[in-house]
Structures are given as structure tokens and as C-alpha cells.
């Protein structure tokens, strides 16, 4: 399946395992890379020295390429970037911030840079900043989301019209069928998050993984738009937040209600009542917890079978 994305990252299949807070430690990243896709460590939930430890463990567990996702709204950014360079990581995916901040600096050090965007405007800014590719992430995706609320089906062809660097689709992709659809719309590859949350190697708490597997259509909502839009699952914390909204709270009151480490509490420690449970809409079609190698094998088989079926169909 050689194309622009497989060549850019030197991987077998044009799939990136997304960097997700409290889900993407070295076990998930190395298992993903060993399965022929690009494994990503999620730096968003790691202190700098914890990130260093995960990079070192990942290097021991795979000899294939892997990268680090760095959400740029977190503190310790310079320290994190220095560790990435010191440890010889060759691929960085930046998100939630200005691509101009670190792209030139990383490129000077021989690092491949990808930026996550949610609109044409930001895709063009990323291209101008000199990134090697963009991940265009639709409104269906879990966690931090774009303010434009553009769905993947609309976002991918729109961004494709405006950029000339490789385009990776994200948001609502958990099957080979969805991967084929994204590529039919103009994507060169896909980034998959939620499906890998429900993997054996994900660092998420088993209770959270089971909650994802048991979820139904409509069980996720986008909220916290005043701060940064986040898609999360409905639970007691979400319902309490909606009650707070009825009082027309200030941003400070919302921040005070959130407190600290809500995502860690829910996704990593397994508190399904008081934790923030970030996941994409596609959780509704995730029905089991499987090893990463099996998830990837199933994705590729579905992709090929669907492509073959469409090509041989005479119903059009």
C-alpha cells in the first residue's frame, strides 16, 4: 500500500495511531509500529521525564518508526521538544496551537513534522509553516475538537482542494470501510484514535475501555466550548457540568468546577462517575477489546475487501 504517507514515515500501511491523553503509552505505540502503522506516544499526559522514559522503552520495544504527539497548549513545551530531539525521535505531530512556533526549529533538526487541523484556514497556515503533512480532524473525533464543527466527510475534500502536501484524515474512522471512504475523498492516509483506546495495549483503565465498548450512538457530546471544545462521554461528571451551564457560569467558574486531572481520573484511573471520558462518536461501533495487531489486520482486510466489492459491483 505504498503512497505519500507510507513513504513519508517509512511504514507499511498509511495509518497513524493517534496520540491520545492517558491512552498512548509506549506499549500502544510500539505495538502499532510493529504492526506496520505509525505508533504515536501521547505527550499530553506525560511530564517531560515520563515522556523520556516512554520514548526509551518504545525504542527498545520496536525498531520501526514511531513519533510523539505534542499538544501545544501544555506547559513545559520547550523541555518536551528538547527531550524529543535528545532521544532521536524523528516524527512529531503537533496539535492545539500555532504550527509556526516549533515547525522550523524541528525541521532544522531533521524531524518530520505533522500538524493537526480542523479547517482549511489552519491547514493553509500549517502548510505555510513548512509542515510535511496535515491531519485534518473532523468534528466526530474524541477529545479536543475544532470550533468550526466541520465533519470529516466535508472537511477532507475541502482541505484537499487547498493544499498540496500529504493529507491524513481523522475523526470517525475505526474500520477499513471508513479508511477507504476517507481516501476516496482525497486523503492519503488516516489517523485512528478511538479504536485503539479499546486495545489490549492501550494504557487506559480497563473500566474505561469497557465503557467505550458498551457505548451507543449518541453517548458522546461536545462541550466546554468556552474553553476549548471537547468531545466526551455522558456520565455523572458530564451531567453535573450541564447543570452548571444552566447557571450561566463564568469561564473561571467552569475552570474551578473542572479542577485538575479530570481526564486522568476517568480514563487512566477508571473513575467513570467523576472523570472526564474523552472518546469519539465512532465508539458506538467499537464492540470489543483486541490486540493492536488484530485491529490493524482487520482494518487492512476490511479495506481490501470493501475496495474489491465496490470495484466488482455493477449496481451503479
C-alpha positions as CSV (number, residue, x, y, z in Angstrom):
1,X,0.0,0.0,0.0
2,X,2.8,2.4,-0.9
3,X,1.8,6.1,-1.2
4,X,2.8,9.5,0.0
5,X,2.1,8.7,3.7
6,X,3.9,5.4,3.8
7,X,6.9,6.9,2.1
8,X,6.9,10.0,4.4
9,X,7.0,7.8,7.5
10,X,8.6,4.7,6.1
11,X,5.7,2.5,7.2
12,X,3.8,-0.4,5.6
13,X,0.2,0.9,5.8
14,X,-0.9,4.6,5.6
15,X,-2.4,4.6,9.1
16,X,-1.3,6.6,12.2
17,X,-2.3,5.5,15.7
18,X,-3.4,8.8,17.3
19,X,-1.6,10.3,20.3
20,X,-4.3,10.4,23.0
21,X,-4.0,11.5,26.6
22,X,-3.8,8.6,29.1
23,X,-4.1,6.0,26.3
24,X,-1.0,6.3,24.2
25,X,2.0,5.0,26.2
26,X,5.0,3.0,24.9
27,X,3.1,-0.3,24.8
28,X,0.4,1.0,22.4
29,X,2.9,3.0,20.3
30,X,5.4,0.1,19.9
31,X,2.6,-2.4,19.2
32,X,1.3,-0.1,16.5
33,X,4.7,0.4,14.9
34,X,5.3,-3.3,15.0
35,X,2.0,-3.9,13.1
36,X,3.1,-1.8,10.2
37,X,1.5,1.5,11.0
38,X,2.9,4.7,12.7
39,X,2.8,4.4,16.5
40,X,2.5,7.6,18.4
41,X,3.3,8.5,22.1
42,X,0.8,11.0,23.6
43,X,2.9,13.6,25.4
44,X,-0.2,15.4,26.5
45,X,-0.5,13.3,29.6
46,X,3.3,13.0,30.4
47,X,5.6,15.1,32.4
48,X,8.9,15.7,30.5
49,X,10.8,12.9,32.3
50,X,7.9,10.5,31.9
51,X,7.9,11.2,28.2
52,X,11.7,10.4,28.1
53,X,11.1,7.1,29.8
54,X,8.3,6.2,27.3
55,X,10.5,7.1,24.3
56,X,13.3,4.9,25.7
57,X,11.0,2.0,26.3
58,X,9.4,2.4,22.9
59,X,12.9,2.3,21.2
60,X,13.6,-1.0,23.0
61,X,10.2,-2.5,22.0
62,X,10.3,-1.6,18.3
63,X,12.9,-1.0,15.6
64,X,10.2,0.6,13.4
65,X,9.5,4.4,13.1
66,X,7.3,6.0,15.8
67,X,6.5,9.6,16.8
68,X,5.3,11.8,19.6
69,X,2.2,13.9,19.6
70,X,2.6,17.3,21.4
71,X,-0.5,19.3,22.2
72,X,0.9,22.9,22.2
73,X,-1.4,24.2,24.9
74,X,0.5,22.3,27.5
75,X,3.3,23.8,29.7
76,X,6.9,22.6,29.5
77,X,6.8,22.7,25.7
78,X,10.5,23.6,25.2
79,X,11.6,20.9,27.6
80,X,9.4,18.4,25.8
81,X,10.8,19.4,22.4
82,X,14.4,19.2,23.7
83,X,13.8,15.6,25.0
84,X,12.3,14.6,21.7
85,X,15.5,15.8,19.9
86,X,17.9,14.3,22.5
87,X,16.2,10.9,22.3
88,X,16.4,10.9,18.5
89,X,12.6,10.8,17.7
90,X,12.2,11.6,14.0
91,X,8.5,12.3,13.8
92,X,6.5,14.9,15.7
93,X,2.7,15.6,15.4
94,X,1.8,19.0,16.9
95,X,-1.8,19.9,17.7
96,X,-3.8,22.6,19.5
97,X,-1.6,25.5,18.8
98,X,0.3,27.6,16.2
99,X,2.4,25.4,13.8
100,X,4.8,28.3,13.4
101,X,6.0,28.0,16.9
102,X,8.1,24.9,16.6
103,X,7.9,23.6,13.0
104,X,11.1,25.5,11.7
105,X,13.0,24.6,14.8
106,X,12.1,20.9,14.5
107,X,12.7,20.8,10.7
108,X,16.2,22.2,11.2
109,X,16.9,19.2,13.4
110,X,15.8,16.7,10.7
111,X,12.4,15.9,12.2
112,X,9.3,15.2,10.1
113,X,6.5,17.5,11.3
114,X,2.8,17.0,11.0
115,X,0.1,19.4,12.4
116,X,-3.5,18.6,13.3
117,X,-6.1,21.0,11.9
118,X,-9.8,21.4,11.9
119,X,-10.3,23.8,9.0
120,X,-8.9,25.0,5.6
121,X,-7.7,28.1,7.3
122,X,-5.5,26.2,9.7
123,X,-4.4,23.7,7.1
124,X,-3.1,26.6,5.0
125,X,-1.3,28.1,8.0
126,X,0.3,24.7,8.7
127,X,1.4,24.4,5.0
128,X,2.9,27.9,5.1
129,X,4.8,27.0,8.3
130,X,6.5,24.2,6.4
131,X,4.9,21.1,7.9
132,X,5.4,17.8,5.9
133,X,1.7,16.8,6.2
134,X,-1.5,17.7,7.9
135,X,-4.0,15.7,9.8
136,X,-7.5,17.1,9.1
137,X,-9.7,16.0,12.0
138,X,-13.5,16.1,11.8
139,X,-16.0,17.1,14.4
140,X,-16.8,13.4,15.2
141,X,-13.4,12.9,16.9
142,X,-12.9,12.5,20.6
143,X,-11.1,14.9,22.9
144,X,-10.2,18.4,21.9
145,X,-12.0,19.5,18.8
146,X,-12.3,22.3,16.2
147,X,-14.6,25.3,16.8
148,X,-15.9,25.0,13.2
149,X,-17.7,21.8,13.9
150,X,-17.0,20.5,10.4
151,X,-17.5,16.8,9.9
152,X,-14.8,14.6,8.4
153,X,-17.0,13.9,5.3
154,X,-17.0,17.6,4.5
155,X,-13.5,18.6,5.9
156,X,-11.4,16.2,3.9
157,X,-12.4,17.2,0.3
158,X,-12.4,20.9,1.3
159,X,-8.9,20.8,2.7
160,X,-7.7,18.7,-0.3
161,X,-8.8,21.5,-2.6
162,X,-6.5,23.9,-0.9
163,X,-3.2,22.2,0.0
164,X,-0.5,20.3,-1.9
165,X,1.1,18.4,0.9
166,X,0.0,14.9,2.1
167,X,-3.4,14.9,3.8
168,X,-4.3,12.5,6.6
169,X,-7.9,12.1,7.6
170,X,-9.1,11.7,11.2
171,X,-12.4,11.7,13.1
172,X,-14.9,8.9,12.9
173,X,-12.5,6.3,11.4
174,X,-12.4,2.9,13.1
175,X,-12.9,0.5,10.2
176,X,-11.4,-0.4,6.8
177,X,-14.6,0.8,5.2
178,X,-14.1,4.3,6.7
179,X,-10.5,4.3,5.8
180,X,-11.4,3.6,2.1
181,X,-14.1,6.3,2.3
182,X,-11.6,8.9,3.6
183,X,-9.1,8.0,0.9
184,X,-11.8,8.2,-1.8
185,X,-12.5,11.8,-0.6
186,X,-8.8,12.7,-1.1
187,X,-6.9,11.6,2.0
188,X,-3.5,10.0,1.6
189,X,-3.9,8.1,4.8
190,X,-5.8,8.1,8.1
191,X,-5.3,8.7,11.8
192,X,-7.2,6.5,14.1
193,X,-7.8,7.2,17.8
194,X,-10.9,5.7,19.5
195,X,-10.5,2.2,18.0
196,X,-7.0,2.0,19.7
197,X,-8.4,3.1,23.0
198,X,-10.2,-0.3,23.1
199,X,-7.0,-2.2,22.5
200,X,-5.2,-4.5,24.9
201,X,-2.0,-2.3,24.8
202,X,-3.8,1.0,25.4
203,X,-2.8,2.5,28.8
204,X,-6.4,3.4,29.5
205,X,-8.1,1.8,32.6
206,X,-10.0,-1.4,31.8
207,X,-13.2,0.1,33.2
208,X,-13.0,3.0,30.7
209,X,-12.2,0.5,27.8
210,X,-15.4,-1.5,28.7
211,X,-17.4,1.7,29.0
212,X,-16.3,2.6,25.4
213,X,-17.2,-0.9,24.1
214,X,-20.7,-0.7,25.8
215,X,-21.4,2.8,24.4
216,X,-24.2,3.5,21.9
217,X,-24.8,6.1,19.3
218,X,-25.5,9.5,20.9
219,X,-23.4,8.7,24.1
220,X,-20.8,11.4,23.3
221,X,-21.3,15.1,23.4
222,X,-19.2,18.2,22.5
223,X,-19.0,20.6,25.4
224,X,-16.7,23.1,27.2
225,X,-16.8,25.3,24.0
226,X,-16.0,28.4,26.1
227,X,-12.5,27.0,27.0
228,X,-11.7,24.5,24.2
229,X,-14.3,22.2,22.7
230,X,-14.0,18.7,24.0
231,X,-16.0,15.6,22.9
232,X,-16.6,13.3,25.9
233,X,-19.0,10.6,27.0
234,X,-22.1,11.3,29.1
235,X,-21.6,10.3,32.7
236,X,-22.2,12.0,36.1
237,X,-19.4,14.5,35.6
238,X,-20.9,15.5,32.2
239,X,-24.4,15.8,33.7
240,X,-23.1,17.9,36.6
241,X,-21.4,20.1,34.0
242,X,-24.6,20.6,32.1
243,X,-26.4,21.6,35.4
244,X,-23.6,24.2,36.0
245,X,-24.2,25.6,32.5
246,X,-27.9,26.4,33.5
247,X,-26.5,28.9,35.9
248,X,-24.7,30.9,33.1
249,X,-21.2,30.3,34.7
250,X,-18.1,32.4,34.0
251,X,-15.1,30.8,32.5
252,X,-13.4,30.9,35.9
253,X,-16.4,29.1,37.5
254,X,-16.2,26.4,34.8
255,X,-12.4,26.0,35.3
256,X,-12.9,25.8,39.1
257,X,-15.6,23.0,38.5
258,X,-13.2,21.1,36.3
259,X,-10.4,21.2,38.8
260,X,-7.2,19.3,37.8
261,X,-6.6,15.9,36.2
262,X,-10.2,15.1,35.3
263,X,-9.1,13.1,32.3
264,X,-6.5,11.1,34.3
265,X,-9.2,10.4,36.9
266,X,-11.6,9.0,34.3
267,X,-9.5,7.4,31.5
268,X,-6.4,6.3,33.4
269,X,-7.8,5.6,36.9
270,X,-11.2,4.4,35.8
271,X,-13.5,6.7,37.8
272,X,-16.5,6.5,35.5
273,X,-18.6,9.0,37.5
274,X,-16.3,11.9,38.3
275,X,-13.7,11.5,35.5
276,X,-13.7,13.1,32.0
277,X,-14.1,10.3,29.5
278,X,-12.9,11.5,26.1
279,X,-13.8,9.4,23.1
280,X,-15.1,9.9,19.5
281,X,-18.6,9.3,18.1
282,X,-17.3,6.1,16.4
283,X,-17.2,4.4,19.9
284,X,-20.8,3.3,19.0
285,X,-19.4,0.7,16.5
286,X,-16.5,-0.5,18.7
287,X,-17.7,-3.7,20.3
288,X,-14.5,-5.4,21.6
289,X,-11.1,-5.0,23.1
290,X,-8.5,-6.6,20.9
291,X,-4.7,-6.6,20.5
292,X,-3.3,-3.9,18.2
293,X,-2.0,-6.4,15.7
294,X,-5.5,-7.8,15.3
295,X,-7.1,-4.4,14.9
296,X,-4.6,-3.4,12.2
297,X,-5.0,-6.8,10.4
298,X,-8.8,-6.4,10.5
299,X,-8.6,-2.8,9.2
300,X,-6.5,-3.8,6.2
301,X,-8.7,-6.8,5.4
302,X,-11.8,-4.7,5.5
303,X,-10.2,-2.0,3.4
304,X,-9.2,-4.5,0.7
305,X,-12.5,-6.4,0.7
306,X,-14.6,-3.3,0.5
307,X,-12.5,-1.9,-2.3
308,X,-12.8,-5.2,-4.2
309,X,-16.5,-5.3,-3.6
310,X,-17.1,-1.8,-4.9
311,X,-14.9,-2.3,-7.9
312,X,-16.7,-5.5,-8.8
313,X,-20.2,-4.1,-8.2
314,X,-22.5,-3.5,-11.2
315,X,-25.2,-1.8,-9.3
316,X,-24.3,1.7,-10.3
